[in-house]
């Protein structure tokens, strides 16, 4: 059935089932939590269960057989609206919000609920958020709004106060491993490594599986392990890797954040080798490069570069100009 694909959030499924059975569903929800833990999937399955015209007896779920379920699966249900930040924008523009509000104001085409799922709620700006307030305060009868973000404090107080906040926790590492194990392109060692790095996010784990990211990680540590690192070449390689994500600034930031995450992990591993003479039993394929790096830089040099990577990660999150962040990072890694 519909909820079978949702892993690790059984308590939330049960909570919504109870609320629906009692007629106590809120008119607006804000789903928060790390990217890639299933918030969008959950929102879609919740909408499908609520729009289902032949729900299973005694169970909060979708039948997967009625016309409404078929329309939801096809993405053509007239009473279900998905919206989010356009790829060429860095914020959710006001015209997207106005369209959502107008769609919700129309009479239900199939005589039931009207549901809007707004992705990228973190990217609401002041104008688009204000345009949303009247609908959040006085929603049309039978309507339900689901906003998807990462943290409640990323929303304006006026938005947050009008929604019921539903926090999604990271998934247990064992669940992430089980989800990754179905990918035939990943061997057992890769699955274990990605699950460890993903912080409970299957989506992040799949993004980190990109071979290009790991190739750049190894190139970085091999370059920095040399007596005179060629940082201009490394900077060019990093820029090319980030630009492979496309012209969308948000996609490039995500790619850069993935690179930095792998570098942080590598410097931590190298620091562990340098201090304790061990990599905690792991061999990520670049052990030789990490050992060479540790011998050249020593624990203090490794720690300094690890801190610089963490600083770059914070700058990416704050949307500092990406090119400057990446250039400064490579310079600091080579000469810091």
Secondary structure as UniProt FT lines:
FT   HELIX           2..5
FT   HELIX           10..21
FT   TURN            22..23
FT   STRAND          28..32
FT   TURN            35..36
FT   HELIX           39..51
FT   TURN            57..58
FT   HELIX           67..74
FT   TURN            78..79
FT   STRAND          80..83
FT   TURN            87..88
FT   HELIX           94..105
FT   TURN            109..110
FT   STRAND          114..118
FT   HELIX           121..123
FT   HELIX           126..137
FT   TURN            141..142
FT   STRAND          143..148
FT   HELIX           152..154
FT   HELIX           157..160
FT   TURN            161..162
FT   STRAND          164..167
FT   HELIX           173..180
FT   TURN            181..182
FT   TURN            184..185
FT   HELIX           188..197
FT   TURN            198..200
FT   HELIX           202..208
FT   HELIX           211..224
FT   HELIX           231..243
FT   TURN            244..245
FT   HELIX           249..276
FT   TURN            280..281
FT   HELIX           287..317
FT   TURN            318..319
FT   HELIX           322..335
//
